[in-house]
Amino acid sequence: MKDDAPTPRGRTLALGALVLLGGFAVMVLEIVGARYLQPWFGGAFYVWTSQIGIVMLALALGYGVGGHMADRFKKARFLSLLLAPAGIFILLIPQMAPGMLDGIVDRHMKSSASVPSAEPTASEAVRTGLVITETNLLAEIPKDFLEGKTNNAANNLPAPPIDEAPPSEIPAVWRKLDPAIGSALVFLFPCFVLAMISPFMVRLAARQVAHVGTVSGLVYAASTVGSIAGVFISAYVLIDLFTTTQIFQMTGALTLGLGGLCCLIDWQWPEDLQDD
């Protein structure tokens, strides 16, 4: 391969699409994922902090590992071997994640299982649509009022405080750490794999050492543009029009498509990359 040979236009567009759509998918998982975690952990500041932190951790790991793998394997099709399981994992989030998240929350309930209570467990609350927050703001509201079974629910007021000891609450440290654990279990792996796309594309697109700076700048700029699009489209379009299950299905299908595009790049525009 000659260093001064022009890069096929189709190959350049394909590499750019990979980077842009990869950044888009990561932000969809971040924004929609934070909303998805709320029935288990509430809408507290810790949920968003955990989701942002875990996604940033996935990006850091993906960039580092992806750069190393790109130097070693030098072929886009290697990415497809990682994007395929990541896409399947995203498709299965609606089926797999509830059990894992129930386990995180319900383990606190088991510590107080010796105390009889008519309150539903966290997993039952999720399935019935009743959201449990860490502040227990709804603990003093009659159950019939919450379920809308009273004849004049609009005029009912919360019951006055009682002298009984309040139910045991989740320790403060776990109220902060549980959202991070849940976010890592569900979103760390797919975001890690998607983050590997950018350093791989730098390795594949930089045909001359003199142009590495320009290429890497363009690659990460395209990834950032895709991320910006992912933020706004998730918040303003996807969440309004689709359920979280449908959004995960579309994102999983997109990730599988990116894996297919990696194979297409190597098949349609094969290159023999050489070490400098």
C-alpha positions in Angstrom: 0.0 0.0 0.0 1.4 3.4 -0.9 1.0 6.1 1.7 0.1 8.7 -0.9 -2.6 6.7 -2.5 -6.0 8.4 -2.1 -8.5 6.9 0.3 -11.7 5.8 -1.4 -14.6 8.1 -0.8 -16.9 5.3 0.2 -14.4 4.0 2.8 -14.1 7.5 4.3 -17.8 7.9 4.6 -18.2 4.4 6.1 -15.5 5.2 8.7 -17.2 8.5 9.5 -20.6 6.9 9.8 -19.2 4.3 12.3 -17.7 7.0 14.5 -20.8 9.3 14.4 -23.3 6.5 15.0 -21.2 5.0 17.7 -21.2 8.3 19.6 -24.9 8.6 19.0 -25.6 5.1 20.5 -23.5 5.8 23.6 -25.5 9.0 24.4 -28.8 7.2 23.8 -27.8 4.6 26.4 -26.7 7.3 28.8 -29.9 9.5 28.6 -32.5 6.7 28.3 -30.5 4.6 30.8 -30.8 7.2 33.5 -34.6 7.3 33.0 -34.7 3.5 32.9 -33.0 3.3 36.4 -35.5 5.6 38.1 -38.1 3.0 39.1 -35.5 1.3 41.2 -33.4 4.1 42.5 -35.7 7.2 42.1 -34.9 10.4 40.3 -32.3 11.6 42.8 -29.1 13.4 41.9 -27.1 10.2 42.6 -28.8 8.3 39.7 -27.7 10.9 37.1 -24.3 11.2 38.7 -23.8 7.4 38.6 -25.0 7.1 35.1 -22.7 9.8 33.8 -19.8 8.5 35.8 -20.2 4.9 34.6 -20.5 6.0 30.9 -17.4 8.1 31.3 -15.6 5.2 32.8 -16.7 3.0 29.9 -15.4 5.6 27.4 -12.0 5.9 29.1 -11.6 2.1 29.1 -12.9 1.8 25.6 -10.5 4.4 24.3 -7.5 2.8 26.0 -8.3 -0.8 25.2 -9.5 0.1 21.7 -6.3 1.9 20.8 -4.2 -1.1 21.9 -6.4 -3.6 20.0 -6.4 -1.4 16.9 -2.6 -1.5 16.8 -2.6 -5.2 17.2 -5.4 -6.4 14.9 -5.5 -3.5 12.4 -8.8 -4.7 10.8 -12.3 -3.3 11.2 -13.8 -6.7 11.2 -12.3 -7.4 14.7 -14.7 -4.7 16.0 -17.6 -6.7 14.7 -16.7 -9.6 17.0 -17.3 -7.2 19.9 -20.1 -5.1 18.5 -22.3 -8.2 17.9 -22.4 -9.3 21.5 -22.8 -5.7 22.6 -25.8 -5.3 20.3 -27.4 -8.5 21.6 -26.8 -7.4 25.2 -28.6 -4.1 24.5 -31.5 -5.9 22.9 -31.9 -8.1 26.0 -31.7 -5.2 28.5 -35.5 -5.1 29.0 -35.5 -8.9 29.8 -32.2 -9.1 31.9 -31.9 -5.9 33.7 -35.1 -6.0 35.9 -33.9 -9.1 37.7 -30.4 -7.7 38.4 -31.8 -4.3 39.6 -34.4 -6.1 41.7 -31.6 -8.0 43.4 -29.7 -4.8 44.2 -32.7 -3.1 45.8 -34.3 -6.1 47.4 -31.2 -7.2 49.3 -31.9 -4.2 51.7 -35.4 -5.4 52.3 -34.2 -8.8 53.4 -32.3 -7.2 56.3 -35.6 -6.1 57.8 -37.6 -9.2 56.8 -38.1 -10.1 60.5 -40.4 -7.1 60.9 -43.9 -7.8 59.5 -44.9 -5.2 57.0 -47.8 -4.8 54.5 -45.6 -2.7 52.3 -44.7 -4.3 48.9 -41.1 -5.2 48.2 -39.1 -3.1 45.8 -39.5 -5.6 42.9 -43.3 -5.7 43.5 -43.4 -1.9 43.5 -41.6 -1.8 40.2 -44.0 -4.3 38.6 -47.1 -2.5 39.9 -45.8 0.9 38.8 -45.3 2.2 42.4 -41.9 3.9 42.6 -40.0 3.7 45.9 -37.7 6.6 46.5 -35.0 6.8 49.1 -36.7 9.6 51.0 -39.9 7.6 51.8 -42.0 10.7 51.1 -45.0 8.4 50.4 -44.8 6.4 53.5 -47.5 8.3 55.4 -50.0 8.5 52.5 -52.8 5.9 52.7 -52.4 3.0 50.3 -56.0 3.4 49.0 -55.3 7.0 48.1 -52.1 6.0 46.2 -54.0 3.3 44.3 -57.0 5.7 43.5 -59.5 3.4 45.3 -61.2 6.1 47.4 -64.4 7.8 46.4 -63.1 11.3 46.7 -59.3 10.9 46.3 -58.8 14.5 45.3 -59.9 15.7 48.7 -57.9 13.2 50.8 -55.0 14.4 52.7 -52.0 12.5 54.0 -52.6 10.8 57.3 -51.1 12.6 60.3 -47.7 11.3 61.5 -47.8 8.4 63.9 -45.6 7.7 66.8 -44.4 4.3 65.6 -40.8 3.9 64.6 -40.4 4.5 60.8 -39.5 1.5 58.6 -35.8 0.8 58.3 -34.3 2.9 55.5 -31.5 2.1 53.1 -28.2 3.3 54.5 -26.9 6.5 53.0 -23.8 4.9 51.5 -25.9 2.4 49.6 -28.3 5.1 48.4 -25.3 6.5 46.7 -23.6 3.3 45.5 -26.6 1.2 44.4 -27.3 3.4 41.4 -23.7 3.1 40.3 -23.7 -0.6 40.7 -26.9 -0.9 38.7 -25.7 1.4 36.0 -22.4 -0.6 35.7 -24.2 -3.9 35.4 -26.5 -2.7 32.7 -24.6 -0.1 30.7 -20.8 -0.5 31.3 -20.2 -3.3 28.8 -22.1 -1.9 25.7 -20.7 1.6 26.2 -17.2 0.2 26.6 -17.5 -1.6 23.3 -19.0 1.4 21.5 -16.2 3.6 22.8 -13.6 1.3 21.0 -14.8 2.5 17.6 -13.1 5.9 17.7 -9.5 4.7 18.3 -10.0 1.9 15.8 -11.1 4.4 13.2 -8.1 6.6 13.9 -5.8 3.6 13.2 -7.7 2.7 10.0 -8.0 6.2 8.6 -4.5 7.6 9.3 -2.6 6.5 6.2 0.3 8.9 6.9 2.0 9.7 10.2 2.0 13.4 9.2 -1.8 13.3 9.1 -2.5 11.5 12.4 -3.3 14.7 14.3 -5.8 15.8 11.7 -7.4 12.4 11.4 -7.7 11.9 15.1 -9.2 15.4 15.5 -11.8 14.7 12.9 -12.6 11.3 14.3 -13.3 12.6 17.8 -15.1 15.6 16.4 -17.4 13.3 14.5 -17.9 11.2 17.6 -18.8 14.3 19.6 -21.3 15.4 17.0 -22.9 12.0 17.2 -23.1 12.3 21.0 -24.7 15.7 20.8 -27.3 14.4 18.4 -27.8 11.4 20.7 -28.5 13.7 23.7 -31.1 15.9 21.9 -32.8 13.2 19.9 -33.1 11.0 23.0 -34.6 13.7 25.1 -36.8 15.5 22.6 -37.8 12.6 20.2 -37.2 9.1 21.3 -38.5 9.3 24.9 -41.7 11.1 23.7 -42.5 8.6 20.9 -41.2 5.3 22.1 -41.0 3.1 25.2 -37.7 2.4 26.8 -38.0 -1.2 25.5 -38.4 0.0 21.9 -35.5 2.4 22.3 -33.2 -0.3 23.6 -34.3 -2.6 20.7 -33.5 0.1 18.2 -30.1 0.9 19.8 -29.3 -2.8 19.8 -30.2 -3.1 16.2 -28.0 -0.1 15.4 -25.1 -1.6 17.2 -25.4 -4.8 15.3 -25.6 -2.8 12.1 -22.3 -1.1 13.0 -20.8 -4.5 13.4 -22.0 -5.4 9.9 -20.6 -2.1 8.6 -17.1 -3.1 10.0 -17.2 -6.3 8.0 -18.3 -4.4 4.9 -15.4 -2.0 5.2 -12.8 -4.8 5.2 -14.7 -6.6 2.4 -15.3 -3.7 0.1 -12.1 -1.7 0.7 -9.4 -4.1 1.9 -6.2 -2.6 2.9 -2.9 -4.0 4.0 -1.9 -1.8 6.9 1.8 -1.7 7.6 3.7 -0.8 10.7 5.6 2.5 10.4 
